[in-house]
Amino acid sequence: MATTSHPAAEPSFFARIGLAFSLFFRVLFDGVLAGRVLRLSRGAEPSDAPVSKAAPTPVPVAAAPLHAAPTESALQLLGLLQREARLVDFVMEDMSSYSDADVGAAARVVHDQCKKALTEHVKLERVRSEPEGNRVTVPAGFSASEVRLVGNVTGSAPFSGVLTHAGWRAASIELPQLSQGHDVRVIAAAEVEL
């Protein structure tokens, strides 16, 4: 009898690495998501987590052809964040046996070192220049990569609403050159003390 995959099935190790990497930045820059993750980490069921904002409503857009994203640079950046801040060690650690104070103290160190490593290699700028909380207008022809409409999305652009997150974009990225034969999939080499 064939088994079917269930949506709640455990993702593979590599899928969890990708998830951890993407969630790190989403939690860092999205306070609402960070609150949900915090409630889940404290044992709340997803249905128990209060929702303070309406779920994003997709705006109908013509489907663009998909293409594979390059992974080498992402893995190299993840390796830098591991080397400078031990990010992967922190994220993969089982935190259940540590007190909130211990986790908070470790998170502060990891945060500071991640920020240092990130700003050394990536120049970040805000997508929108207006202060968060201000009313803004999203014109017709806006880039769905730069602006995500949330809430009650009806009609067509221009849209007017409150800026809840200014967004981030990488203005430039400067990663170190790799030596011949360097395997970017190895985020942190195993260490053997002799």
C-alpha positions in Angstrom: 0.0 0.0 0.0 1.5 3.4 -1.0 1.9 6.0 1.7 1.0 9.5 1.1 3.0 12.4 2.4 1.3 14.4 5.1 1.7 18.2 5.4 2.9 17.9 9.0 5.6 15.3 8.1 9.1 16.1 9.3 11.0 18.0 6.6 14.4 16.7 5.6 17.6 17.9 7.2 18.5 20.1 4.2 14.9 21.5 4.1 15.2 22.4 7.8 18.5 24.2 7.1 16.8 26.3 4.4 13.8 26.9 6.7 16.0 27.9 9.6 18.0 30.3 7.4 14.9 32.0 5.9 13.0 32.1 9.2 16.0 33.7 11.0 15.7 36.8 8.8 11.9 36.8 8.7 11.7 36.6 12.5 14.4 39.3 12.8 12.5 41.8 10.6 8.8 40.8 11.1 7.6 41.4 14.7 4.2 39.7 14.1 5.9 36.5 12.9 8.4 36.7 15.8 5.5 36.8 18.2 3.9 33.8 16.6 7.2 31.9 16.7 7.7 32.8 20.3 4.2 31.5 21.3 4.8 28.3 19.3 8.2 27.8 21.1 6.4 28.1 24.4 4.1 25.3 23.5 1.0 27.1 22.1 -0.7 25.3 19.3 -0.8 27.2 15.9 -4.6 27.6 16.3 -4.0 29.1 19.8 -1.7 31.8 18.6 -3.6 35.1 18.4 -3.4 36.9 15.1 -2.9 40.6 15.4 -3.1 41.3 11.7 -5.1 40.0 8.8 -3.4 37.2 6.8 -1.9 38.4 3.5 -4.3 38.3 0.7 -2.6 37.6 -2.6 -3.1 40.1 -5.4 -3.9 38.4 -8.7 -0.7 38.6 -10.8 0.1 36.8 -14.0 2.2 33.8 -13.1 5.9 34.4 -13.9 8.0 31.5 -15.0 10.0 29.9 -12.2 13.7 29.5 -12.2 16.1 27.9 -9.7 17.7 30.3 -7.2 21.5 30.2 -7.0 22.4 28.5 -3.8 26.2 29.0 -3.6 26.1 32.6 -2.3 23.3 31.8 0.2 25.4 28.9 1.5 28.5 31.0 1.6 26.7 33.7 3.6 25.3 31.1 6.0 28.8 29.8 6.4 30.0 33.3 7.3 27.2 33.7 9.8 28.2 30.4 11.3 31.9 31.3 11.4 31.4 34.7 12.9 28.3 34.2 15.1 27.8 30.4 15.4 24.3 31.0 14.0 23.7 27.4 12.9 24.9 26.0 16.2 22.5 28.4 18.0 19.5 27.6 15.8 20.1 23.8 15.9 20.6 23.7 19.6 17.8 22.2 21.7 16.8 25.2 23.9 14.2 23.3 26.0 16.7 22.8 28.9 17.8 26.4 29.1 16.2 29.2 31.0 14.7 32.2 29.1 17.5 34.3 30.6 20.2 32.0 29.3 18.6 31.9 25.8 18.2 35.7 25.8 21.9 36.2 26.8 23.0 33.8 24.0 20.7 35.4 21.5 22.1 38.9 22.2 25.7 37.6 21.5 24.5 35.8 18.3 22.5 38.8 17.2 25.4 41.2 17.6 27.8 38.9 15.8 25.3 38.2 13.0 24.7 41.9 12.5 28.5 42.5 12.4 29.0 39.7 9.8 26.0 40.8 7.8 26.9 44.5 7.6 30.5 43.6 6.6 29.3 41.7 3.6 25.8 43.0 2.6 24.8 46.7 2.2 21.1 46.8 3.2 18.7 49.6 2.5 15.0 50.0 3.2 12.6 49.3 0.4 10.3 52.2 1.5 11.8 55.4 3.0 8.7 56.5 4.9 8.5 55.9 8.6 6.6 52.8 9.6 3.1 53.7 10.8 2.7 56.4 8.1 0.0 56.2 5.4 1.5 55.4 1.9 0.2 55.0 -1.6 1.2 52.0 -3.6 1.0 53.0 -7.3 -0.2 50.9 -10.2 2.6 48.7 -11.6 4.2 48.2 -8.2 6.7 45.4 -7.8 5.2 42.5 -5.9 8.8 41.6 -4.9 9.1 44.9 -3.1 5.6 45.5 -1.7 3.3 42.9 -0.2 -0.3 44.0 0.3 -1.9 42.6 3.4 -5.4 42.9 4.8 -8.5 43.5 2.8 -7.1 43.8 -0.7 -9.8 44.7 -3.2 -9.9 46.6 -6.4 -6.9 47.7 -8.3 -3.9 50.0 -7.8 -3.2 52.6 -6.6 -3.7 51.3 -3.1 -3.6 53.4 0.1 -2.7 51.9 3.5 -0.4 52.0 6.5 3.2 51.0 6.2 3.7 48.2 8.8 7.2 47.2 7.6 9.5 49.3 5.4 11.1 46.2 3.9 14.8 45.5 3.2 16.8 45.1 0.0 20.4 44.2 -0.6 22.0 47.2 -2.3 25.2 45.2 -2.8 26.8 42.1 -1.5 30.6 41.4 -1.3 31.4 37.8 -0.3 35.0 36.6 -0.1 36.3 34.7 -3.1 36.4 31.0 -2.8 39.4 28.8 -3.2 39.4 26.1 -5.8 37.6 23.0 -4.6 35.9 24.8 -1.6 32.6 23.0 -0.8 30.1 25.7 0.2 27.7 23.0 1.3 29.9 22.4 4.4 28.7 25.2 6.6 31.0 24.3 9.5 33.7 21.8 9.3 33.8 19.1 12.0 36.6 19.8 14.5 38.9 17.1 15.9 41.2 18.0 18.7 44.5 16.0 18.8 
